Every structure is written in structure tokens, then in C-alpha cells.
């Protein structure tokens, strides 16, 4: 396991979806049991490259997401490792019964990808803006739940999922993201990563919120506040040891997620802390609201997902220590 931060806070000109496609091309070349199922969105996610390279193992189920999960389950039941993709809203709410029973209850290696998580759905608006997708999968006993930050993390964890016997749900930013890690960085399922050391407060983030947490750390440092920053790409299973150590060290936690706060990463961490080390915690995320149409920058400001919001939350939670 090794990673290196970029640290420039610059949007990548590439599409993050290509991290998934690159990983799948490598996996499908190495293992003839790896297959991909899509829901008429190959142009959106560039999986047409998989269809061209491996037409016998790439399937278009059409705009029939629940059936696509059923197809993926059947493929997995026959001994294959199946990845299936749709927009996050359809890859969670619309397919949940099939995901729960045909995948989770049946303990099959099906890996579901939901693209355009949270505010990254942008102009697709409320109907396509999943703020509760991870919450659904967190309730399924044996599912792995992942929210990746950039191409390097997406590529690495996709490859790790192919070797994971458990089913999974992975959020997938399609484009318009900030590069956090250098290409070639490696990550493990179930592990969090300390990106900055600090002693006054811990900022725990995932996905698009990782760069915002890093920017908040810099702003807090200018105010004389020392903030520890942790990237927590795996929401389930949580890296409990790292979280508890950070709580012990700093005595204050701010969780940062592109998701409803009452049922996502922050809630998972709050439950852990309540059981094992009660710690003051503040939550950055969607505050019990629906989505709306707009550019991502506007939406991040509208839903208080910016570094400046994290700074305020950090100052508030430190005052509660």
C-alpha cells in the first residue's frame, strides 16, 4: 500500500470514470471470469471500450436497472465476478430489492457502481441526485461500501474489489473532480488514510470532500489550529482502529460527506464513537434536503460542502471539547 498526494487543488482534465474503465480492461485481460453489465449508459461511462475489447463479457441490459442486477447475480451465481453500473440514483433506490436479495442475501460477488453521486449529478437535478445511496447499502449485512476521490483511488479499489468475495457498492464520480493522489497510488478495502497530521481536531472525509478537507486544514493552520485529515474511502467496513486513535489524539471530529448526514459516513462514525469513545462531533453533508439543478460549484455552496464550512464546523467542535 502506497500513495502520494498531489496537493494542488486543481480539477483533473481527465474523466474519473476512466479509472474504472482502465481497471476493468486490466482485470478482464487477466481474468476471463470478470464481466461488466451496463444499463444503456456505455457512452456516459466509456464502457464502450470494454464492449469493443471483450464483447463476449460486456452486456447492455438496457434501461432496466433491476433486471441488470438480476442478470449480474445470475452471472455471479455461475462462477463469474460481475460488475454492474447505472447512475447512482438507479443503482441504489431502483435496484435495492434485487441488490438485497439476489446479491446480498445470496452472498454473490456482484459489484454495483453508482455514478454521479450527490451533487456531482449537477444539471441532471433532483431526480438523478443520490444523497441516500450509500445509506441503503450500509443496511445490507455483507456489503462493502466505497466512496472514491479520484482516478488513482477508483482504479486501485476497483481492482481490489474484483478479488473481494463480498458484494459491494461503489460511488463513481464521472468527471469534474479534483485530483488528490498521484497515478499509481494504491489503496486497500477497509482502510483509512492519514493525509495530514494534527492535534486539535480530526477531519474525516471521502469522495469530493477529501480535497475540501485538505483546503480546510490549510485555512485552519493559518488560524493556528492543527487539524488531522483522514481520507475514509471505505464506509463499510470502517477503519475503526484509525478513527478511535484519531478521536483519542485530537478529542474532536468533523465528518465530511457528499451524502445525507443522518445515514451516511458521519452517522457510521458517530455510532462507533458512541459505543467505544464518546467524542464531540460535527457533521458536514446534506442536511435532510432534496437535490436540485445547478453546476457543481453552486451546489457545493448551496449545501454547505465547502472548505469554509468545514473550518466553521472545526472551530465549533473544538469549542465543545
Secondary structure per residue as TSV (DSSP state, phi and psi in degrees):
chain	resnum	aa	ss	phi	psi
A	1	X	-	360.0	123.4
A	2	X	-	-154.6	141.4
A	3	X	-	-145.9	158.7
A	4	X	-	-139.8	131.1
A	5	X	B	-77.7	145.9
A	6	X	-	-79.9	-52.6
A	7	X	-	75.8	20.4
A	8	X	S	-104.8	-11.7
A	9	X	-	56.1	38.7
A	10	X	-	-111.9	139.2
A	11	X	B	-68.6	137.4
A	12	X	-	-78.7	138.0
A	13	X	S	-78.1	-15.5
A	14	X	S	-82.3	172.3
A	15	X	-	-101.7	130.2
A	16	X	T	-62.1	-28.4
A	17	X	H	-57.3	-27.0
A	18	X	H	-68.3	-22.5
A	19	X	H	-62.1	-40.4
A	20	X	H	-67.5	-46.4
A	21	X	H	-63.5	-42.3
A	22	X	H	-61.5	-42.7
A	23	X	H	-62.7	-42.7
A	24	X	H	-68.0	-37.5
A	25	X	H	-61.5	-40.2
A	26	X	H	-68.3	-44.2
A	27	X	H	-63.7	-43.2
A	28	X	H	-69.8	-27.4
A	29	X	H	-72.5	-33.2
A	30	X	H	-85.6	-29.4
A	31	X	-	-140.0	114.0
A	32	X	T	-72.5	-2.8
A	33	X	T	-91.7	-3.7
A	34	X	E	-87.1	128.2
A	35	X	E	-132.0	159.1
A	36	X	E	-128.2	135.1
A	37	X	E	-119.8	129.9
A	38	X	E	-122.2	164.2
A	39	X	S	-116.8	59.6
A	40	X	S	62.0	31.8
A	41	X	-	-126.3	26.3
A	42	X	H	-63.5	-32.4
A	43	X	H	-71.2	-29.8
A	44	X	H	-74.6	-30.0
A	45	X	H	-116.4	3.2
A	46	X	T	66.3	20.0
A	47	X	T	-79.1	1.9
A	48	X	H	-59.6	-25.8
A	49	X	H	-65.1	-35.1
A	50	X	H	-69.9	-40.5
A	51	X	H	-62.1	-39.7
A	52	X	H	-68.8	-41.9
A	53	X	H	-79.8	-36.4
A	54	X	-	-136.7	68.3
A	55	X	G	-63.1	-25.6
A	56	X	G	-79.7	-9.6
A	57	X	G	-127.5	16.1
A	58	X	E	-126.2	124.1
A	59	X	E	-125.6	138.9
A	60	X	E	-107.5	109.9
A	61	X	-	-85.6	-2.1
A	62	X	-	77.1	-172.7
A	63	X	S	-81.3	68.6
A	64	X	-	-148.9	70.4
A	65	X	H	-62.2	-43.5
A	66	X	H	-61.8	-40.7
A	67	X	H	-65.4	-36.0
A	68	X	H	-60.3	-41.5
A	69	X	H	-66.5	-37.2
A	70	X	H	-62.5	-41.9
A	71	X	H	-62.3	-46.5
A	72	X	H	-61.3	-37.9
A	73	X	H	-64.6	-41.4
A	74	X	H	-63.6	-40.9
A	75	X	H	-63.3	-42.4
A	76	X	H	-66.2	-37.4
A	77	X	H	-65.6	-22.5
A	78	X	T	-89.9	6.1
A	79	X	T	105.5	6.6
A	80	X	-	-98.2	163.4
A	81	X	E	-105.2	112.6
A	82	X	E	-108.7	130.9
A	83	X	E	-108.4	137.9
A	84	X	E	-136.4	136.3
A	85	X	E	-126.6	143.1
A	86	X	E	-155.4	175.1
A	87	X	E	-57.2	146.5
A	88	X	T	-52.7	-37.9
A	89	X	T	-65.8	-35.9
A	90	X	I	-84.9	-29.1
A	91	X	I	-77.3	-1.2
A	92	X	I	-122.7	-75.5
A	93	X	I	-63.4	-44.9
A	94	X	I	-71.1	-30.2
A	95	X	T	-105.9	9.3
A	96	X	H	-62.0	-39.9
A	97	X	H	-62.7	-44.5
A	98	X	H	-65.7	-39.7
A	99	X	I	-65.4	-40.1
A	100	X	I	-66.7	-49.6
A	101	X	I	-88.2	-53.6
A	102	X	I	-71.9	-28.4
A	103	X	I	-103.7	-63.3
A	104	X	I	-64.7	-57.1
A	105	X	I	-61.8	-33.2
A	106	X	T	-84.0	-5.7
A	107	X	T	53.6	54.0
A	108	X	-	-106.4	147.0
A	109	X	-	-78.2	71.8
A	110	X	E	-110.5	129.3
A	111	X	E	-115.5	109.9
A	112	X	E	-94.3	130.3
A	113	X	E	-111.8	130.2
A	114	X	E	-115.1	110.1
A	115	X	E	-88.6	162.4
A	116	X	S	59.8	55.2
A	117	X	B	-70.2	143.3
A	118	X	G	52.0	-135.7
A	119	X	G	-68.0	-10.5
A	120	X	G	-70.1	-11.5
A	121	X	G	-67.7	-24.2
A	122	X	G	48.4	-113.5
A	123	X	G	-72.6	-8.4
A	124	X	G	-73.3	-17.1
A	125	X	-	75.5	-168.1
A	126	X	G	-58.6	-36.7
A	127	X	G	-67.7	-20.6
A	128	X	G	-118.9	20.0
A	129	X	-	-112.7	94.5
A	130	X	B	-82.1	110.2
A	131	X	S	-101.6	-5.9
A	132	X	S	-128.4	12.4
A	133	X	H	-63.0	-46.9
A	134	X	H	-65.8	-33.2
A	135	X	H	-56.6	-41.1
A	136	X	H	-62.3	-47.2
A	137	X	H	-73.6	-24.2
A	138	X	H	-64.0	-22.4
A	139	X	T	-83.7	-11.8
A	140	X	S	-87.2	121.3
A	141	X	T	-49.8	-42.7
A	142	X	T	-108.2	13.1
A	143	X	-	-80.8	142.0
A	144	X	E	-91.2	138.5
A	145	X	E	-126.4	126.3
A	146	X	E	-133.5	139.9
A	147	X	E	-129.4	101.0
A	148	X	-	-87.9	157.3
A	149	X	-	-97.5	-36.1
A	150	X	S	-158.0	-172.5
A	151	X	H	-59.8	-47.5
A	152	X	H	-60.2	-44.7
A	153	X	H	-70.0	-39.9
A	154	X	H	-61.3	-46.7
A	155	X	H	-64.1	-46.5
A	156	X	H	-64.4	-47.7
A	157	X	H	-73.7	-29.2
A	158	X	H	-61.5	-42.7
A	159	X	H	-67.0	-36.0
A	160	X	H	-67.9	-35.8
A	161	X	H	-63.7	-33.7
A	162	X	H	-61.0	-25.7
A	163	X	T	-98.0	2.4
A	164	X	-	-90.9	126.1
A	165	X	S	-75.1	-13.4
A	166	X	S	-88.1	154.3
A	167	X	-	-73.2	162.4
A	168	X	E	-148.5	159.7
A	169	X	E	-125.3	124.5
A	170	X	E	-122.1	125.1
A	171	X	E	-73.4	144.6
A	172	X	E	-136.8	103.9
A	173	X	-	-64.7	130.6
A	174	X	-	-82.2	-46.5
A	175	X	S	-160.0	179.6
A	176	X	S	67.4	43.4
A	177	X	-	-120.1	162.6
A	178	X	B	-96.1	131.8
A	179	X	-	-72.9	125.1
A	180	X	-	-102.3	-41.7
A	181	X	B	-117.0	151.0
A	182	X	-	-69.0	147.8
A	183	X	T	-56.4	142.9
A	184	X	T	92.4	-7.6
A	185	X	-	-62.7	145.4
A	186	X	-	-118.0	145.9
A	187	X	-	-139.5	160.9
A	188	X	-	-122.1	146.7
A	189	X	T	-64.9	133.6
A	190	X	T	86.6	7.7
A	191	X	-	-116.8	141.6
A	192	X	-	-102.6	164.6
A	193	X	E	-133.8	125.6
A	194	X	E	-80.3	116.3
A	195	X	E	-98.3	-28.4
A	196	X	E	-143.0	140.1
A	197	X	-	-89.4	148.9
A	198	X	-	-166.6	165.6
A	199	X	S	-124.8	-13.1
A	200	X	S	-94.6	-32.8
A	201	X	E	-160.0	151.3
A	202	X	E	-113.3	128.6
A	203	X	E	-103.7	118.4
A	204	X	E	-112.9	120.9
A	205	X	E	-137.0	166.4
A	206	X	-	-148.9	165.1
A	207	X	T	58.5	-136.5
A	208	X	T	-67.4	-13.5
A	209	X	H	-83.0	-10.4
A	210	X	H	-64.1	-47.0
A	211	X	H	-65.7	-36.6
A	212	X	H	-63.4	-38.2
A	213	X	H	-66.0	-38.3
A	214	X	H	-65.5	-40.1
A	215	X	H	-66.6	-37.8
A	216	X	H	-64.6	-39.1
A	217	X	H	-59.3	-41.3
A	218	X	H	-66.1	-40.6
A	219	X	H	-67.4	-38.9
A	220	X	H	-67.2	-39.3
A	221	X	H	-59.9	-37.6
A	222	X	H	-65.9	-20.6
A	223	X	T	-96.1	3.7
A	224	X	T	84.0	16.6
A	225	X	-	-106.7	128.7
A	226	X	-	-95.2	113.2
A	227	X	E	-114.4	130.1
A	228	X	E	-85.8	136.7
A	229	X	E	-118.4	126.8
A	230	X	E	-122.3	130.4
A	231	X	E	-92.4	124.7
A	232	X	-	-119.9	75.5
A	233	X	-	-66.6	-29.2
A	234	X	E	-96.9	116.0
A	235	X	E	-84.4	-26.9
A	236	X	E	-151.0	120.6
A	237	X	S	-75.9	141.6
A	238	X	-	-73.2	151.0
A	239	X	-	-83.5	78.5
A	240	X	H	-61.9	-40.4
A	241	X	H	-59.5	-44.3
A	242	X	H	-66.5	-43.1
A	243	X	H	-63.2	-46.1
A	244	X	H	-66.1	-36.7
A	245	X	H	-64.8	-40.6
A	246	X	H	-67.0	-39.7
A	247	X	H	-62.7	-40.8
A	248	X	H	-65.2	-40.4
A	249	X	H	-73.2	-43.2
A	250	X	H	-106.1	-24.9
A	251	X	S	71.1	14.0
A	252	X	E	-159.2	137.4
A	253	X	E	-128.9	137.4
A	254	X	E	-123.3	121.5
A	255	X	E	-99.8	141.5
A	256	X	E	-131.4	115.0
A	257	X	E	-144.8	149.6
A	258	X	E	-92.9	61.4
A	259	X	E	-165.7	161.0
A	260	X	E	-58.7	130.8
A	261	X	G	-73.9	-22.5
A	262	X	G	-83.5	1.3
A	263	X	G	-153.3	27.4
A	264	X	S	-128.0	-138.8
A	265	X	H	-61.5	-46.9
A	266	X	H	-61.0	-39.7
A	267	X	H	-67.2	-39.7
A	268	X	H	-61.0	-44.2
A	269	X	H	-69.3	-39.0
A	270	X	H	-60.6	-41.5
A	271	X	H	-63.4	-42.4
A	272	X	H	-61.6	-47.5
A	273	X	H	-66.0	-38.7
A	274	X	H	-60.6	-34.4
A	275	X	H	-79.1	-40.6
A	276	X	H	-117.4	-25.6
A	277	X	-	-161.1	85.3
A	278	X	-	-52.7	127.0
A	279	X	-	-144.0	137.2
A	280	X	E	-55.8	134.8
A	281	X	E	-141.1	138.8
A	282	X	E	-118.6	154.8
A	283	X	E	-122.0	124.0
A	284	X	E	-106.5	123.8
A	285	X	E	168.7	-167.0
A	286	X	E	-78.7	126.0
A	287	X	-	-95.3	70.5
A	288	X	S	56.4	47.9
A	289	X	-	-127.9	161.2
A	290	X	-	-86.8	167.5
A	291	X	-	-80.3	176.5
A	292	X	-	-157.1	169.3
A	293	X	-	-81.5	139.8
A	294	X	S	161.7	165.0
A	295	X	-	-66.9	154.1
A	296	X	H	-59.9	-40.2
A	297	X	H	-60.2	-42.5
A	298	X	H	-63.2	-43.5
A	299	X	H	-66.5	-37.1
A	300	X	H	-65.4	-35.1
A	301	X	H	-72.4	-42.6
A	302	X	H	-60.4	-38.7
A	303	X	T	-99.4	12.8
A	304	X	T	58.5	52.0
A	305	X	-	-110.9	17.8
A	306	X	S	-95.9	165.0
A	307	X	H	-55.3	-38.3
A	308	X	H	-63.1	-32.6
A	309	X	H	-71.2	-36.3
A	310	X	H	-66.5	-39.6
A	311	X	H	-59.0	-47.1
A	312	X	H	-61.5	-42.1
A	313	X	H	-65.6	-37.5
A	314	X	H	-64.8	-44.3
A	315	X	H	-63.9	-37.7
A	316	X	H	-67.1	-43.7
A	317	X	H	-73.1	-31.8
A	318	X	H	-63.6	-38.7
A	319	X	H	-65.7	-19.9
A	320	X	T	-87.8	-9.4
A	321	X	-	-65.0	360.0
